[in-house]
Each structure stands twice: as C-alpha cells, then as structure tokens.
Amino acid sequence: MISRSAAQPVTGPPLTDNLIGGSKPERFLFFSGVDVWRNGLAGYDGMLLAPQGDLNKDGFLVRLFMSDNIEFYDTATRRFTTNIFRASALPGWRIKRGDLEVRVFAGPTIEIRGFKPAVQIDKLSGSRFGVQLASELWWEPTPAMMVAAAAAVTTINSVYSARAAAGWRLFDRFWIGPEVSMSTDRFSTQYRLGAHVTGFRTGVLEWSAGVGLVQDSFDRNGVYGRISALFRK
C-alpha cells in the first residue's frame, strides 16, 4: 500500500502576477508562466476579460485559468510522479479606490490527478469538480512603492494558497523587492521566501520573475524559480 506522503506531494495552483497598468482601454489580459523547484515543474496560462470593454474600470470581469503540474516524491525504493491538471472559469468584480485595486472571483473549477506508478485509491486520483474563491490586490501607497497580494481557496482537497510581495520602483522601469507565499492541501504544505522583479517591459510584454527558498513538508527543501509574461489588448 502506498503511503499518503508518496501519493500527493504538493499543493495549490500557481498564484499569478496580473500586473496593474495601462493607459488606454484594455479588454483582454493574457498571461503565461513557468514555475520550477527541486521536485516539480508547473506551467500555466490564463486570460482576464472585461465584458464591459475596459479592464481599468470598476465592474464585471471573467478570469480563465489552467495549469499543469508535475511533481516527484522519492521513497526508499522508488520515485512517484504526480501530474495535476487544474482549470477554472471565475466570474468576478474589480474595485479601485485611489491607488488601491482589488479583484474578487468565484466560480467552478476542475482538478485531474494522475500517478506513476498508478495509484488505485479513489481519494487520490481521477477527476473532481469544485468551487474556487480567489482575490487579488495591488496597492501603490507612494509612486515609488507597491504592495501586491493574492489568495485562493478551493473545495477540492482543501487547497489553499496565498502570496504577498512588496516592491520599490527602480529606474522607472520595474519593481523589485521581497515575496513570500504558501500553499497547502489535505496532503502537504509548502512555504517560499524570495525576491521578485515585476513589471519589466519588452515591447508589448510585461515580465515578472522570482527566485528564493522552498521549505516543503516532505523535506524536499531547496530553491525555486519562476518567470511569467502578460500581454494586454
């Protein structure tokens, strides 16, 4: 019989950096990223849509998201591979007051888990449908400082995740500063502490990157790295 720890190595969907900005009406925001750490690799894509025609105005939004995670767990005799696919379609609302912007979302989500070697335990593998609640915050208390936060909770396997970051404007081109995040589900927990660069522009793309240390509940501690890009239209 496989142990619980071997069956499910980590946690929630990647928390994205949906950067705030733009000087003209933008109806779509497309984002994509990759996250790598000692025992896993995750890729994700998504879109933020403003049906009313402008992402920079208060009102109704729709957030589409999907991710594919591959994680590894080694026992004394073999390596287990976990594949976790997640997708969600979340209606939401944007509120901005001064230099503070908040987005809140709620809607259906699906999770599909697979294991190698195969694990024939109902609670571990297969497809599940649930509900996800998510929120995002961006605040610029001064022209030279930003604070960002995001959090999500999902009814599937009690997944929780959160991230917070602060940054200072350098060369009027990007933000740089510390970040901290955590993710947990019914099987495991992971904490991260690192540094980020946010909002670096090259042409029509805005980039975000981070690097730091991982502490994992299965002692798979080490270093993480992530990079993402977004495009507005």
KATAZI-V631229 format. One line per field, one symbol per residue. ss: DSSP state (H for helix, E for strand, L for the rest). phi: phi as a letter, one per 30 degrees, with the letter a starting at -180 (. if undefined). burial: b if it has 16 or more other ideal C-beta (glycine too) atoms within 10 Angstrom, else e. Layout:
BEGIN
ss = ???
phi = ???
burial = ???
END
This chain:
BEGIN
ss = LLLHHHHLLLLLLLLLLLLLLLLLLLLEEEEEEEEEELLEEEEEEEEEELLLLLLLLLEEEEEEEEEEEEEEEELLLLEEEEEEEEEEEEEEEEEEELLEEEEEEEEEEEEEEEEELLLLLLLLLEEEEEEEEEEEEEEEEELLEEEEEEEEEELHHHEEEEEEEEEEEELLLEEEEEEEEEEELLLLEEEEEEEEEEEEEELLEEEEEEEEEEEELLLLLEEEEEEEEEEEL
phi = .ddddddbdbaddecdcddcljcbebcbbcbaabbbbebabbbbbabcbcedjadccdkdbbccabbbcbbbbccdcacccccbcbbbbcdabcbbbiccbbbbbaldbbbbcbbbeeccbedccjcbcabbcbbbbbbcdbdcbbbbaaaabbddhhdbaabbbbabdchhbacbldbbbbbabdcabbcbbabbbbidcbiccccbbaalccccdcicdlccbbbbbbbcb
burial = ebeeebbbbbbbbbbbbbbbeeeeebeebbbebebebebbebebbbbbebeeeebbeeeebebebbbebebebeeeeeebebebebbbebebebeeeeeebbbbbebebbbebbbeeebeeeebbeeeeeebbbbbbbbbeeeeebbbbbbbbbebbebebbbbbbbebeeeebbbbebebbbbbebbebebebebbbbbeeeeebbbbbbbebebebebeeebebebbbebe
END
